[in-house]
Amino acid sequence: MKGDFDVESRLRSYAQLFRREANPRIDLAEALTAGVRRRSPRPPGPIAMVRAIAMAGGVLLAGLIIAFGVLQLRTLSHKPPTPPITLHTSTPSATPEPTTSLSPTASSTASPSASSSSGCARAESYGLLIGSGSINLISPRGCVGATVAFRDAAVPLCADGLPSVVPPPVSASDDKVYYRDGDTQIRFIAPDGTSGAVTTVPGGTARVSFFSVSPDDRRIAVMVEDFAPAATIELSLYVEDLRGGHRTNLYSATIHKAGGDTTMWPVGWHQGNLVVATVPACSSSPVYHPSAWRVLDASTGAEVAHIDTTNCFSRLTPSPAGVVCFDSVNLDSRRYDWTGTMTSHQPQSFQSITQSPQLSPSGQDYFIDRDGDWWAQAWAGGSGMRGTVQGRPACQWINDSAIMTPDSVVAYPSATVTPLPLAGQCAGRLPGGL
């Protein structure tokens, strides 16, 4: 503001100095001619008259030019008012779209919530560990290859406040880990830290969805549980393109909220078919193993294979090679392939286990937990870990030579322990195909 006043003062001085030039008299030419006559005698002849007229015209022209300049300076000293700035903001929609046309490749972004570690060498397989609001890809070497933050979904309640049972909100294809962020958004993270939005699933305060993405990133299976009815839960299982469209409804049912009835969790894909686990929909205690495994035709929902594990305890994260379970009645471990055939079994010398056994990805080895002490060995017997590993319960094979616990990676068969910088819940492996 001070600069504006200085400019104005100078302009006023200029105007006073040049007022006579800026506002010349109407008879300026005559006055100037008269002054010339008073100051010097009139030169004889027409040439003197021409000189007088030329002099008067020059003075008049100079006065007009100076007046014009003063007016221009005054105009420039008054800056035009600055137009108001209008901010345009977009309001996010509170209701997500049911499907999206974005492919995981097309929507890839460097999400600020996702990152990869330059100090963790790229691996062919990873264990999935969920803890403290993040999904972590754990390398067989015991480092965190990539991590991404996510939001928990609302978990509806069953009858009389009985909790509903929900699986970890993750699914792995051959090269990506998909996860549910909040109630409805499905996103992915790759080992290099790339993350992006993919699609949406039904969800909210009265609905929850579980999902599994096919190994080739083309299809997604979704189980929807609708708790809106007062005493029942509406179940709906469908398969559609990951990009949206071509939906096929495979299964629907109505079960009771009071407890005891079962639902299905999509947990993986085997040779184009969908693998689901049969589990309680509501339970007051954690669920560690399913009562059955079912292999469904992903186009029709028809059952292709069935493995009854009612009295044979298996983990909720099976192997591409099949399922191994501990039979608490006959006191032996049984191995099934994905045709539902029991391929072999072997007796066990103990009568109870703390956690269910799990096959290695190749199916050559397995680990089993007995009363907090666990060991791993070849399924056919013989080679394996020397002694048990205490205090770090095994929860997931990362590959055939590394086993993940909730806070470490144990090398197999050397039993070398590499502590992790975080602890959490084991939730599967990448790649995730069965």
N, C-alpha and C positions, 0 to 999 in steps of 0.2 A: 504493500500500500504506500509506503514512503516513497518508493521509486516513482509511483504514479503522480504524487504531489510535486516532485522535483521537475518532472517533465512539464507539468502544467504551468509551473512558475516561469520556467524558461520561455515557454511559448507566449505567455502574457508579455514578457519583456520584449520579445521579438515583435509582437503585434504593436506595442507602443512605439517602438523605434521606426516601424515601417507603416504606421497608420496612414500617413499622408500618401505613401506610395500605393498602399493597398486600397485607399479610397480617394483617388485623384479628383481634383476639381473638374467640373464640367467644362470650364473655360480655361483649362490648363494650357492649351496651345496658345491662346491669346495672351494669357498672363506672361508666359515665358517669352513670347515675342515682344511684349511691351518692356519686359525687363532687359532684354537685349538692346532695345532702342535707347533705354535710359543709360546703360552701361557703356555703350560705344556708338559712335555715329554710324548711320546706315551706310553700308558700302554701296557704292553706285552700281547700277545695272541689275539685270535679272539674276545673275549668279548669286548675289547676296540674298535674294528672296528664296532661292532654292535651298541655300545653306540653312536659313532660319527654319524653314518648314521641315527639313530633314532632322535638324536638331530637336525640334519639338516632338516630332513623331518618335524619335529614338527614346526620349525621356518617357513619353507616354507608354511605349512598349515595355520599357524596363519596369515601370511601376506596376503594370498588369502582371508581368512574370513574377515579381516579388509577392504580389497579393495572392496569386495562385499557389505559390509555394507555401505561404503561411497557412492557407486553408488546408492544404494537404497534410502539413505537420500536425495541425489541430485534429484532423480526422484520425491520423495514425495514433495519436496519443490516447484516444478513447478506444480501448479494446472491446470487441463485441462480446456480449455475455456468453459464457460457456454453457452449451446445452446440457440439461440434466442427464445423468447416467442411469440407465434402467438395467437392473440385474434380472436375468431370466433363469429361474431354477426349475428343475424337473422334480415332480413329486413321485416317489416310488410307489408302485402298486402294492396294496396290502395283500392281494390275492394272486398267487403265482399262476401262470398258465399251466394247464394240465400236461402239455407236451411242448417240445421245442424242435425246431428244424436244424439246430446247430449240431454239427458233428464234433467229436472230441478234438479232431485235428484242427478244424476251422476255428474253434473257440479257444485254442490254446493261448494262455497268457502267462506272464510272469507275475503270479499273484503275490501281493505283499505278505500274505500269510503263509506262503510256501517257500521252502528253500532247500538247497542241497549242500552237502559238505564237500569242499574241495579236497579235504584231507582224508576222505573215505573213498578208496578206489572203487570204480564201477564193478558190479558183480552181476552174475547171471541169475541169481535168486536172492530173495530177501525174506526175512520174517517180518510180520506185521505186529506192531506193539502199540496199544492204545493207552495213553496216560496223560493226565493233567490237561485235558482238552486238546490233545494233538494226536495225530496218526504218524507213526514213525516207521521208516523202512530200515530194518536192521540187517547189516551185512554179515555174511558168515565170519568175517574177521572181527566182529564185535564192535563195529562203529555204526553211527547213524548216517545212512546214505542220503536220506531226504526226510523232511518233516513238514507237516501242514496242520494248521489249527482248524478246528471244526466246532460247531455248536450242537449240543445235545438236542434231541427231539423230545417233545412232550410224551410222557408215558401214561396212557389211560389206566384207570383202575378197574378191577373186576368187582364182583359183588362183595359187600361188607369190607371194602378197603383192601381186598386181596390184590397184590401187585400182578400186573400182566408180565409175561416173560418175553423179553426181547433179545435178539442176537446182537453181536457187534455190528455197527452200521457200515461194514466194509465188504467189498468183493473185488477180486483181482482177475484180470485177464492175463494174456501172455506177457504184456509189457506195461500195464498201467494198474494202479490201485484206484478203484472207485469208492466213494464214500458219500453218505448222506450228511448234508450240512443243514442243521435245523430240522424242521418238520418235513420239508418237501424237496429241497434242492439236491440233485445228484451232481457231484463234481468228481474230478479225477486228479491224481498227482502221479507224475512219472519219476523214475529214479534220478533224472537230471534236475528235479525241482520244478519242472513245468506243471502248471495247474490250470484248470479251466472248468467252466460250467458245461454240463452235458444235457440234462433233461430234468424233469420234475416227476414226483410220485405223489399220490394222495397222502395227506397228513393233516394234523391239527390237534386240537384238544381232545377230540373224540375218535380220531383215526390215526393209525400208524402203519407204515409199510416196511417190508423187508424185501431185499432184492439180490439178484445175482446176474452179473454180466458175462456173456459168453467169451471164451478165450480169444476169439477173433474181433472183439469189440463191435459186433454187429447187432446182437440181440440182448434184451434185458428181460428177466423174469421178475415179477413183482407179486408178492402176497400182501393183500390189504386186509387189515382187521378194523372193522367199524364197530365202535363201542356205543354208538348213539342209542340203540334200543335199551330199555330199562334192565332187562334180565338176560339178554342174549348178545352174542358177538356175530356179526355177519362177516364171513370169510369169502375172499375172491382172489383167485390166482390167475394172472394173465401173462402173456408173452407178447412183446412188440419189438419193432426195430428200435435200436438205441437212439436213432435220430427222431423217432416218433413215427407212428403210423403202422399199418398192417398188424393191428392188435388181434390176438386170438385168446379168448377166454377159455381157460383149461379146467377150472374147478370153482365151485361155489358151495357153501354150506352155512348152516346156522348152528352154533354151539352155545352152551350155557356159560354164564359168567361165574357160576358158583364154584367152579373148579372141577378138575377131573377130566374134562374134555380136552381134546388135542387139536393142535393146529399144525401147519407145515411151514418150514423155513427153507427157502431156496438157498442151497449152499454151494452149488457148482454145476459144471456141465461135463458130460462124458460122451464123446463121439456124437455130438449134436443133440443128445438127450439131456433133460434137466434132472438133476439129483436134488431131492428134498429130504429133510429130516423131520420125523414126526415127534413132536414135543408137546408138553402141557402148555395150554394157553395162559393159564393162571397158576401161580404157585407161591407159597409163602417162603420157600427155600430156593436157593440157586439150582439151576438145571445144568448138569454137566454132561449128560449123554442122552441120546434119543431112544425112543422105544422101537423105532424102525427106520430103515433107509428105504427110499423108494426112487426108482429111476422111471421118469415119465417121458413119453413122446412129446417133444416140445411143440408139435403141430396139432395134436389131438388131445393130449392129456392122458392118454391110455398108459397104464402101468406096463413097463417093459421088464422090470426086475424088482424084487422085494427081498430085503434082508431083515429078519426079525431079531431085534436086539433087546427084547423085553427083559430077559434075564442074562444078557451078555453085554457088558458095559463097554461102550466105545466112545471115543472123543467126538466132539461136534465138528472137528476139523479133520476130515478123512484124507487119505493119500490118493494120488493118481493110480496107485497099484491096487487100491481097494480099502477094505476095513478090517482091522483086527480088534477083537473084543475079548474081555475076560468073562468067562462063564462062571457065575457064582454058585451054580447048582452042581455042575460036574467038575468044577475046579480045574479048568483048563483054558487056554487061550485059543481062539479060533480065528481063522483068516478067511475072508470072503473076497471074491472079485466082483466087478460091477455087473456081472450077469446074475448075481445073487447066489452063486455057487460057493459052498465052503470048500476051499481047496486043500486045507490042511489044518491040523490042530495039534497042540502039545500040552501035556499036563504041567501044572504049576504046583509047587510045594507049599504054597500058602493059601489061606482061606479068605483073605480079604485084600483089597487094594485101596489106596487113597485116591488115585486118579486113574482114569482109563488109559490103556496102552495106545500107542500110535505107530503106524508103519512109516518107514522112511519113503521118500518119493519113489525110489526104484522098487520098493517092496522087499529088498534084501535083508533089512534090519528093522528092529523095533525097539522102543523103550517102554518100560513098565515101572510104575511107582507103587512101592509097598510100604505103607506106614511112614511116609515121608522120606524114605531112602529109595533111590531109583537107580537103575542101570540100563544099559543098552547093549544089545548083542545081535548077532546074525540070527535070522528067523530059524535057520536050519541048525542052530547051535554052534558051539565052538568059539570063534573069535568074537571079541567085543571089548567093552570097557573092563578094566581091571579094578574090581571093587565098585562100591556105590558112591554116588555124589550126594552129599548131605547138605541140607539148608537151602538148596537152589532147585526147586521142583521143575522137572522138565515139562514143557508145555507145547513145543512145536519144532519139528524138523525144518531147518532152513534149506538144507540140501543133504546129501548122503554123508557128509562129514562135519556137520555143525548142527547143534541142538540149542534152541533158545529156551531160556528160563525167563521169569518176569523181570530179572534185573541183570542178566549176563548171557553170554554165549559160551557153550561148552563144546570144545573140539572133540570129535569122535574119530578113532577110539582112544586118543591119548588122555582125555578127560581134563585137558588144560582149560582153565576158566578165565574168561576175559570179562571183567565187570563192565556194565553199561553205565553211561552218565545219567540214566533215568530208569524208572521202574514203571511197570504197567501191566496190562492184560494182553495175553497172546490172542491174536485174532486171525491167524491164517498165514499164508505165504504167497509170494509172487515168484513165478507165475502161478496162477490159481486154477488152471484147468485140471480136471479129473480124468 
